């Protein structure tokens, strides 16, 4: 019989459930696994980057989309934004501890995709 004690239920609710339609974990999953979210996290793994450097690193992303992605990741607690009162304004982005953990996980997935690309594209052509 499953453990339905209040403490066990509270632990489950605190953890999240991506299969539950209204669980906030779904929104975070969407941010982390979006193309631009994944690439931004991986690009920040070596360290802090200015917005313009990050945009160059994540080739093909528009300024608007990168800004939106970084705001989402910052809201999720994965990226830290620091702005400096200079002319022109200077903004830097850094991964939080949770962001580094997420970046490591999505980097493993992207490494697998890159390594498996010949097989994946061959299977898609069949």
C-alpha positions as CSV (number, residue, x, y, z in Angstrom):
1,X,0.0,0.0,0.0
2,X,1.4,3.5,-0.9
3,X,2.6,5.8,1.9
4,X,0.0,8.6,2.0
5,X,1.3,10.3,5.1
6,X,1.2,14.1,5.1
7,X,5.0,14.3,5.2
8,X,5.3,12.0,2.2
9,X,2.8,14.0,0.2
10,X,4.5,17.3,1.1
11,X,7.8,15.9,-0.1
12,X,6.3,14.8,-3.4
13,X,4.7,18.2,-3.9
14,X,7.9,20.0,-3.1
15,X,9.8,17.9,-5.6
16,X,7.5,18.5,-8.6
17,X,5.9,16.2,-11.1
18,X,6.5,17.0,-14.8
19,X,3.6,14.8,-15.8
20,X,1.1,16.9,-13.8
21,X,-0.3,19.5,-16.2
22,X,-0.2,22.4,-13.8
23,X,3.2,21.7,-12.2
24,X,5.6,24.6,-12.5
25,X,8.3,22.0,-13.4
26,X,6.9,21.8,-16.9
27,X,7.6,25.5,-17.5
28,X,11.1,25.1,-16.3
29,X,11.6,22.0,-18.4
30,X,10.4,24.0,-21.4
31,X,12.9,26.8,-20.7
32,X,15.9,24.4,-20.1
33,X,15.2,22.2,-23.1
34,X,14.3,24.9,-25.7
35,X,17.0,25.3,-28.3
36,X,18.0,28.7,-27.1
37,X,17.8,27.8,-23.4
38,X,20.0,24.7,-23.9
39,X,22.5,26.6,-26.0
40,X,22.6,29.5,-23.5
41,X,23.2,27.2,-20.6
42,X,26.0,25.4,-22.4
43,X,27.6,28.6,-23.6
44,X,27.8,29.9,-20.1
45,X,29.5,26.8,-18.7
46,X,33.1,28.2,-19.1
47,X,32.2,31.3,-17.1
48,X,30.6,34.8,-17.2
49,X,29.8,36.3,-20.5
50,X,28.5,39.7,-21.6
51,X,25.3,39.7,-23.6
52,X,27.0,40.5,-26.9
53,X,29.6,37.7,-26.4
54,X,26.8,35.3,-25.5
55,X,24.8,36.3,-28.6
56,X,27.9,35.6,-30.8
57,X,28.5,32.3,-29.1
58,X,24.9,31.2,-29.6
59,X,24.9,31.8,-33.4
60,X,21.6,32.4,-35.1
61,X,19.6,33.7,-32.0
62,X,18.0,37.1,-32.3
63,X,18.7,39.7,-29.7
64,X,15.1,39.6,-28.6
65,X,14.9,35.8,-28.3
66,X,18.2,35.7,-26.3
67,X,17.0,38.4,-24.0
68,X,13.7,36.5,-23.5
69,X,15.5,33.2,-22.9
70,X,17.9,34.7,-20.4
71,X,15.0,36.3,-18.5
72,X,13.3,33.0,-18.3
73,X,16.4,31.2,-17.1
74,X,17.1,34.0,-14.6
75,X,13.5,33.6,-13.3
76,X,14.0,29.9,-12.9
77,X,17.1,30.6,-10.8
78,X,19.5,29.1,-13.4
79,X,21.2,32.3,-14.6
80,X,22.4,35.3,-12.6
81,X,22.3,38.7,-14.4
82,X,24.5,41.5,-13.3
83,X,24.3,45.0,-14.8
84,X,26.9,47.7,-14.4
85,X,26.1,51.5,-14.5
86,X,28.4,52.3,-17.3
87,X,28.1,54.0,-20.7
88,X,27.3,52.0,-22.7
89,X,25.5,49.8,-20.2
90,X,27.3,46.5,-19.5
91,X,25.4,43.4,-18.5
92,X,27.0,40.0,-17.6
93,X,25.4,36.6,-17.2
94,X,26.7,33.7,-15.0
95,X,25.3,30.3,-14.2
96,X,24.0,29.7,-10.7
97,X,24.9,26.4,-9.0
98,X,21.6,25.0,-10.2
99,X,22.3,26.4,-13.6
100,X,25.7,24.6,-13.7
101,X,24.0,21.4,-12.8
102,X,21.3,21.8,-15.5
103,X,24.0,22.8,-18.1
104,X,26.0,19.7,-17.4
105,X,22.9,17.5,-17.9
106,X,21.8,19.2,-21.2
107,X,25.4,19.2,-22.4
108,X,25.5,15.4,-22.0
109,X,22.3,15.2,-24.2
110,X,23.8,17.5,-26.9
111,X,27.0,15.6,-26.8
112,X,25.0,12.4,-27.4
113,X,23.1,14.0,-30.3
114,X,26.4,15.2,-31.9
115,X,28.1,11.9,-31.5
116,X,25.0,10.0,-32.8
117,X,24.3,12.4,-35.7
118,X,25.4,10.1,-38.5
119,X,23.2,7.2,-37.2
120,X,20.3,9.6,-36.5
121,X,20.3,11.2,-39.9
122,X,20.8,7.8,-41.6
123,X,17.7,6.5,-39.7
124,X,15.7,9.6,-40.6
125,X,16.6,9.0,-44.3
126,X,15.4,5.4,-44.3
